[in-house]
Amino acid sequence: MTTATGSTRVGAAPRPPARWNRRVWWLVSLVLVGWSAQRAGLDLTKIFNARGASQVGDFFKAMFQPDLSFGFVKLAAREAMVTLGFAILGTALSVAIGMVGGLLLTERVWLSVSGQATGVHWVWRSLRFLFAIPRAIHEVVFGLILVNILGLDPLVAILAIGIPFGAVTAKVFAELLDEAPRDAERALRASGSGRLSALVFGAVPYALGDILSYGFYRFECAIRSAAVLGLVGAGGLGFQLALSFQTLRYNEMWTLLWALILLSGLADRWSSVVRRRRSLATGEMHAQLSTSAPQRDPVLRTSALLFLAAIPLAWWRLEVDISSLWSSRTQTLAFLLADDAWPPELGDEGWSGLFGDTVDTLALAVLSLVMAWSLASLLAFIASRIENPWSSSGNIARSMVGMVTRFFLLIARSVPPPVWAFLTVFILKPGLWPGVLALAIYNLGVLGRLQSEVVENLDNEPGEALAAAGASEFGVAAFATVPAVSGRFVSLGLYRWEVAIRETVTVGVVGAAGLGRTIAGQVARFDYDGILASILALIAVTLMVDVISTSIRKLIR
């Protein structure tokens, strides 16, 4: 309704489109969760299997009674070094791919000096799509394929980690470059420098510290991925876990799991320190306007040097022979595999079977992430390493509870998803729910850790102001803390949803529903044309979720 002057009255003003878009997405999200739960089944009598509870109890009893015989502890230590070597070399490869790919994927290198699109802008879009393909395929799928070409070669794990992680790192690096200040690059372009050289010398120095920080986060993830790859035959702790798995030797399994938890815990802590120090260095750079770059932090510099020194050591320890990549045997097997895989075949159930598996995969990822995100959002406040300055009591007790919570989250993300799936199969009947619960536990550990860091990095000034004004601790949390972290929490949940689509493959290996189970069966039958069809379906649903997730994250910024 308008006034006589034609101006719109405040009370009748239309709502902002962004607010309506958010409401639409919330409604779509609720419908998607409800549909996923209906797809998985809500009849409790058809979900739970009480008779398998004793097996789960035996497994957790062995947690405090691991096999500590000298021979087996020595084996666990040796295999832990193999897993660590895979993670180091896989991370190094992913960072190398990410550095090169990031320069190609950043939109700035394809724009004119004025920021306008040029005639070759289509190349940028093509490259973005090309890098999205390996990003959509889980490292386990790469591992299953590469094992058939390279055999039990350490390059299987290194390439299976490095290629998909490299595609992810390239995307992140490109986004960091796009957000870097443009003044130096524009000055270099105006003085006659080429697009690429201007980007390298004008923008990369600003983003280099962040890519270093992200590289250490990738290293932390690579340790977990190396363990999962071992379960499909790549070697290391995961391979030994699979052997103990088959004979239900829970004491041996926990010896190996404790080694993996220790390895993951050390990597987590190192990665957290590097990211925190990087954040402090960046803050100092912004605070000191007279300097053009942050001061060199000794911790960051030492960490980078140690990692670089570990690369040749891991290469030597694993006895990597890169010449096997172009050997005549590898070329022959790769050609035969490609010939068997093309054209893709849908199998006996045709399009309906493939569509059903794809829908199960989507439902599995949705339910597991909703469960993990909901609980992680609560545990993040308990697990964070901060003390509320406006709270005067209970700090010691809270510190103890926080320590226990962090340890629980560490175990949840350190134990590979196939192991959680193995346990859930005992207490849940076949279907979607075993995979849902397994991925929910694993992602709870990952999200709980990431969200607790968000809480730790929170600016406490608003909370302190409310406390000084007389607000209760609950009031401070409700009106200062929760609103400040909610957007970041949702963004992290959406990011993990993208990852969870790929992770459904890991629980499919042990029989959970979805494309993962189909791929595992096809691998066992050497049905390569069927594998290709399943992988293409997985890529399609991953890219769809990627687009949806990106759209929602833009709305909540």
TAURPE-V191565 format. One record per helix or strand of 2 or more residues. SS is the DSSP state (~ for helix, > for strand). FROM is the first residue (numbers start at 1). TO is the last residue. Records with the same first field share a line. If there is no record, write none. Layout:
BEGIN
SS: FROM-TO / FROM-TO
END
This chain:
BEGIN
~: 10-12 / 17-40 / 44-46 / 50-64 / 70-105 / 107-110 / 121-135 / 139-150 / 154-179 / 183-190 / 195-202 / 204-231 / 237-246 / 250-287 / 298-318 / 322-326 / 328-341 / 350-383 / 395-414 / 417-427 / 432-456 / 461-468 / 473-508 / 515-524 / 528-556
END
